Amino acid sequence: VVLDESGMSSYAAVLLLHLAEEDAFWVLATLLDVCGLARLFEDGFPLLHHCYDCWEALLRKRMPRLAAHIDGALGTFLGLDGCDYAAMRREADPTRFALPGLYATAWFQTMCVGGAHPAPGDLAPRIMDSLLLDGHLGIVFALALAVLRVEAPAISALHGEALVDALKALPSRVTNDNALFEVAFDMAVSARHIEEREAGGAPESVRASGRRTPT
């Protein structure tokens, strides 16, 4: 299996800032192997594409009007007028990945603390704690939903490149405060929302999480 090692740098950097080198290595190995995050960086990016599908489904369920605006505006921006992400997913049309791929790649591949618009650095340990406790990327989805709920009025007025730029910058709008994490935890993004399902098969095991009180 070929991994994109550069993509793992944000995860490794957070661990090295807070742990001894050997401890950081073993925690990173746990994230990649036990939590399955290696598939974010494998050739073909299978888990990243799955995250795109999960994100679109969560956004449509939690904020349907905003989801319709984002997909419609981005579809027009890409020359895919009238595209329907859910229908494209049912048809296994890989073109669908272009929509969330315009803005959400760094959310998952850098844990929201890398890329051109990172969340504040002091947020990284809290995100990492949630990843390790939950065993999945639910906290990344939840924080994105929480910030998007706050930014919804502004996002709804944007189109084209301005919309893409605003969505890319969402992590930089995250603040390290209990109020935002309370909203994120209330989003209740659990393992069942993001479990991996192979075509025609049963979901892979993903450790379930419960709601926690932020510290």
SULURDA-V326862 format. One record per backbone hydrogen bond with DSSP energy under -0.5 kcal/mol. CO is the residue of the C=O (numbers start at 1). NH is the residue of the N-H. If there is no record, write none. Layout:
CO|NH  CO|NH
//
This chain:
2|43  3|5  4|7  4|8  5|8  6|9  8|12  9|13  10|14  11|15  12|16  13|17  14|18  15|18  15|19  20|24  21|25  22|26  23|27  24|28  25|29  26|30  27|31  28|32  29|33  30|34  30|35  31|37  32|38  36|39  37|40  38|41  38|42  39|47  39|48  41|4  42|45  45|49  46|50  47|51  48|52  49|53  50|54  51|55  52|56  53|57  54|58  55|59  56|60  57|61  58|62  59|63  63|67  64|68  65|69  66|70  67|71  68|72  69|73  70|74  71|75  72|76  73|77  74|78  75|80  76|79  80|83  83|85  84|88  85|89  86|90  87|91  88|93  89|92  92|94  93|96  94|97  95|98  96|99  96|100  97|101  98|102  99|102  100|103  100|104  104|107  104|108  105|108  105|109  106|110  106|112  110|113  112|119  115|118  120|123  121|124  123|126  123|127  124|128  125|129  126|130  127|131  128|132  129|133  130|134  131|135  137|140  137|141  138|142  139|143  140|144  141|145  142|146  143|147  144|148  145|149  146|150  147|151  148|152  151|155  152|156  153|157  154|157  155|158  159|162  159|163  160|163  160|164  161|165  162|166  163|167  164|168  165|169  167|170  168|171  169|172  169|173  170|173  171|174  174|120  175|177  177|181  178|182  179|183  180|184  181|185  182|186  183|187  184|187  185|188  188|190  190|193  190|194  191|194  191|195  196|198  196|204  198|201  202|198  212|214
//
